[in-house]
């Protein structure tokens, strides 16, 4: 079975104070986009096993989000078949686009479907949260949502379909999520979270009127890019990719910067 795993962007991402358990609460506006990883999933005879191809150089054998999702599925349901996943990575890694989380969610949704949905959506989201904080959003299959808690609370909102632009990738720029959060922990002052309803209201405005923020701008450099008055350049996730919302069809880029056309 061929499955598409979409990337996401964070139009807004506020990060709260580290909790006693080491995690950080967030308030974010998520939306999926047209950029996708391609998964080819095969289910074979048992006993249970997992084989993932296509992530060499990104993570070690057995340590991918796909491996984690499959093993949790086996523990939860007793699934006793072999799982083979060949993945074509189109979503840049360590970019704030949620590629690994989307891959895991797509696998969980597929496994749940072929077993005639033994887990309801809420239970599947809870299982996904054990893989990663962004997985519940992808499991929800919302196109846009206000996301709170540690990422497990997903409130779908009406997704805009009039947005387009480019994913901007600065070569050599990689941001460790752990190090990014550690940098935020050193902030002298942590801004209060915005009102959820107001964030949804901002999302509905003209892009030039957006006043979203991303706290990870503290540890990410803006790419050297000419941004016009009616355009918006936003960091996504913990970085390092930015999203340029624009109606331009083509960009003139400096050396070391790549762009991928996307729609929402």
C-alpha positions as CSV (number, residue, x, y, z in Angstrom):
1,X,0.0,0.0,0.0
2,X,1.3,3.4,-0.9
3,X,0.6,6.1,1.7
4,X,1.3,9.8,1.7
5,X,2.6,11.4,4.9
6,X,2.1,15.2,4.7
7,X,4.4,17.8,6.3
8,X,3.0,20.4,8.7
9,X,3.8,24.0,9.5
10,X,3.4,26.0,12.7
11,X,1.9,29.4,11.9
12,X,2.3,30.2,15.6
13,X,4.3,28.4,18.3
14,X,4.5,29.6,21.9
15,X,6.4,27.5,24.4
16,X,5.8,27.6,28.1
17,X,8.0,27.0,31.1
18,X,9.5,23.5,31.5
19,X,7.4,21.3,33.7
20,X,8.6,19.1,36.5
21,X,8.6,16.1,34.2
22,X,10.9,17.9,31.8
23,X,8.3,18.6,29.1
24,X,7.1,22.0,27.8
25,X,3.5,23.0,27.2
26,X,2.8,24.7,23.9
27,X,0.2,26.8,22.1
28,X,0.4,26.4,18.4
29,X,-1.5,26.7,15.1
30,X,-0.8,23.7,12.9
31,X,-1.6,23.2,9.2
32,X,-0.7,20.4,6.8
33,X,0.8,21.2,3.4
34,X,1.3,19.6,0.0
35,X,4.8,18.4,0.7
36,X,4.7,14.7,1.6
37,X,6.9,11.7,2.3
38,X,6.0,8.6,0.3
39,X,5.5,5.3,2.2
40,X,5.3,1.9,0.6
41,X,3.9,-0.4,3.3
42,X,3.9,-4.2,3.0
43,X,2.4,-6.6,5.6
44,X,3.7,-10.2,5.5
45,X,3.4,-13.4,7.4
46,X,4.4,-13.5,11.1
47,X,5.9,-13.5,13.5
48,X,6.0,-9.7,14.2
49,X,8.9,-7.8,12.9
50,X,9.7,-4.3,11.5
51,X,11.9,-3.4,8.6
52,X,12.4,0.2,7.5
53,X,14.3,1.2,4.4
54,X,15.1,4.7,3.2
55,X,16.2,6.4,6.4
56,X,19.9,5.4,6.2
57,X,22.0,8.4,7.1
58,X,19.1,10.0,9.0
59,X,18.8,7.7,12.0
60,X,20.2,4.4,13.2
61,X,18.6,1.0,12.4
62,X,15.5,0.4,14.6
63,X,15.4,3.9,16.0
64,X,13.0,5.7,13.6
65,X,9.6,6.9,14.4
66,X,8.2,4.2,12.2
67,X,10.0,1.5,14.2
68,X,8.6,3.1,17.4
69,X,5.1,3.3,16.1
70,X,5.1,-0.3,14.9
71,X,6.4,-1.7,18.1
72,X,3.9,0.3,20.2
73,X,1.1,-1.0,17.9
74,X,2.3,-4.6,18.4
75,X,2.4,-4.1,22.2
76,X,-1.1,-2.6,22.2
77,X,-2.9,-4.9,19.8
78,X,-0.8,-8.1,19.7
79,X,-0.3,-7.6,15.9
80,X,1.7,-10.6,14.8
81,X,2.6,-9.9,11.2
82,X,5.8,-8.6,9.7
83,X,5.8,-4.9,8.7
84,X,8.1,-3.6,5.9
85,X,8.2,0.1,5.1
86,X,10.1,1.7,2.2
87,X,10.2,5.4,2.5
88,X,11.1,8.1,0.1
89,X,12.0,11.2,2.1
90,X,10.8,14.4,0.5
91,X,10.3,16.3,3.8
92,X,13.7,17.6,5.1
93,X,14.7,16.2,8.5
94,X,15.3,18.4,11.6
95,X,13.4,21.1,9.8
96,X,10.4,21.7,12.0
97,X,8.1,20.2,9.3
98,X,7.1,17.1,11.3
99,X,8.2,14.6,8.8
100,X,9.1,11.8,11.2
101,X,5.9,12.4,13.2
102,X,3.7,12.3,10.1
103,X,5.4,9.1,8.9
104,X,4.6,7.4,12.2
105,X,1.0,8.6,12.2
106,X,0.5,7.4,8.7
107,X,1.7,4.0,9.6
108,X,-0.5,3.8,12.7
109,X,-3.6,4.9,10.7
110,X,-2.9,2.3,8.1
111,X,-2.4,-0.5,10.6
112,X,-5.6,0.5,12.4
113,X,-7.5,0.5,9.2
114,X,-6.4,-3.0,8.1
115,X,-7.4,-4.4,11.5
116,X,-10.9,-2.8,11.1
117,X,-10.2,0.1,13.6
118,X,-9.7,-1.6,16.9
119,X,-8.7,1.8,18.4
120,X,-10.9,4.8,18.2
121,X,-9.3,8.1,17.1
122,X,-8.7,9.3,20.7
123,X,-6.9,6.0,21.7
124,X,-4.9,6.1,18.5
125,X,-3.8,9.7,19.3
126,X,-2.8,8.7,22.8
127,X,-0.7,5.9,21.3
128,X,0.9,8.3,18.9
129,X,1.8,10.7,21.6
130,X,4.2,8.1,22.9
131,X,6.1,8.3,19.7
132,X,6.3,12.1,19.5
133,X,4.5,15.3,20.5
134,X,3.4,16.1,16.9
135,X,2.0,12.6,16.1
136,X,-1.5,13.2,17.6
137,X,-2.1,16.1,15.2
138,X,-1.3,13.9,12.2
139,X,-3.4,11.0,13.6
140,X,-6.3,13.4,14.0
141,X,-6.2,14.0,10.2
142,X,-7.2,17.6,10.8
143,X,-5.9,19.9,8.0
144,X,-5.6,22.8,10.5
145,X,-5.9,22.9,14.3
146,X,-5.0,24.8,17.5
147,X,-2.7,22.4,19.4
148,X,-2.1,22.7,23.1
149,X,-0.8,20.7,26.1
150,X,2.3,18.8,25.0
151,X,0.8,18.4,21.5
152,X,-1.8,15.9,22.5
153,X,-4.8,18.3,22.6
154,X,-5.9,19.0,19.1
155,X,-8.8,21.3,18.3
156,X,-9.5,21.3,14.6
157,X,-10.3,24.6,12.9
158,X,-11.5,25.4,9.4
159,X,-8.4,25.2,7.2
160,X,-7.6,27.9,4.7
161,X,-7.1,26.7,1.2
162,X,-6.0,30.0,-0.3
163,X,-2.4,29.9,1.0
164,X,0.7,29.1,-1.1
165,X,4.4,29.7,-1.0
166,X,7.7,28.0,-0.5
167,X,9.5,25.9,2.1
168,X,12.9,27.7,2.5
169,X,15.8,25.4,3.4
170,X,19.1,26.9,4.4
171,X,21.8,24.3,3.7
172,X,23.9,23.3,6.7
173,X,21.3,24.7,9.1
174,X,20.2,21.9,11.4
175,X,18.6,22.5,14.8
176,X,18.5,19.9,17.5
177,X,15.1,20.0,19.2
178,X,16.7,19.2,22.6
179,X,19.2,22.0,22.3
180,X,16.5,24.4,21.1
181,X,14.4,23.7,24.1
182,X,17.4,24.1,26.4
183,X,18.0,27.5,24.9
184,X,14.4,28.5,25.6
185,X,14.8,27.4,29.2
186,X,17.5,30.2,29.6
187,X,15.0,32.9,28.8
188,X,14.8,35.6,31.5
189,X,11.1,36.1,30.8
190,X,8.6,33.7,29.3
191,X,5.7,35.5,27.5
192,X,2.1,34.5,28.4
193,X,0.2,32.3,26.1
194,X,-2.2,34.1,23.7
195,X,-6.0,33.5,23.7
196,X,-6.9,30.5,21.5
197,X,-9.9,32.3,19.9
198,X,-7.7,35.3,19.0
199,X,-5.2,33.0,17.3
200,X,-8.0,31.5,15.2
201,X,-9.1,35.1,14.4
202,X,-5.6,36.1,13.3
203,X,-5.4,33.0,11.1
204,X,-8.4,34.2,9.2
205,X,-7.0,37.6,8.4
206,X,-5.0,38.7,5.4
207,X,-1.5,37.2,5.6
208,X,0.0,40.7,5.7
209,X,-1.9,41.3,9.0
210,X,-0.7,38.1,10.7
211,X,1.0,38.8,14.0
212,X,2.0,35.2,15.0
213,X,5.1,34.4,16.9
214,X,7.5,31.4,17.1
215,X,9.6,31.3,20.3
216,X,12.2,29.3,18.5
217,X,13.2,32.4,16.6
218,X,15.5,32.8,19.5
219,X,17.8,30.0,18.2
220,X,17.2,30.2,14.4
221,X,18.6,32.5,11.9
222,X,16.4,34.1,9.3
223,X,17.5,33.2,5.7
224,X,18.8,36.1,3.6
225,X,15.7,36.5,1.5
226,X,14.0,39.6,0.0
227,X,10.5,39.6,1.4
228,X,7.8,41.9,-0.2
229,X,5.3,44.0,1.8
230,X,2.4,41.6,1.2
231,X,4.4,38.4,2.0
232,X,5.2,36.7,5.2
233,X,8.3,34.7,6.2
234,X,7.7,32.5,9.2
235,X,9.8,29.9,11.1
236,X,8.1,26.5,11.5
237,X,8.4,24.2,14.4
238,X,11.7,24.4,16.3
239,X,13.4,25.1,12.9
240,X,15.4,25.2,10.8
241,X,13.0,25.7,7.9
242,X,11.0,28.8,7.2
243,X,7.8,29.2,5.2
244,X,7.5,32.1,2.7
245,X,3.9,32.8,2.0
246,X,3.7,34.5,-1.4
247,X,1.9,34.4,-4.7
248,X,5.2,34.5,-6.6
249,X,5.8,31.5,-8.8
250,X,9.6,31.7,-8.7
251,X,12.3,33.0,-6.3
252,X,15.8,34.3,-6.9
253,X,17.8,32.7,-4.2
254,X,21.3,33.3,-2.7
255,X,23.8,30.4,-2.6
256,X,23.1,27.9,0.1
257,X,19.3,28.4,0.1
258,X,16.8,26.1,-1.5
259,X,13.1,26.5,-2.0
260,X,10.3,24.0,-2.5
261,X,6.9,25.1,-3.8
262,X,4.0,24.2,-1.5
263,X,0.3,24.8,-1.2
264,X,-2.1,24.6,1.8
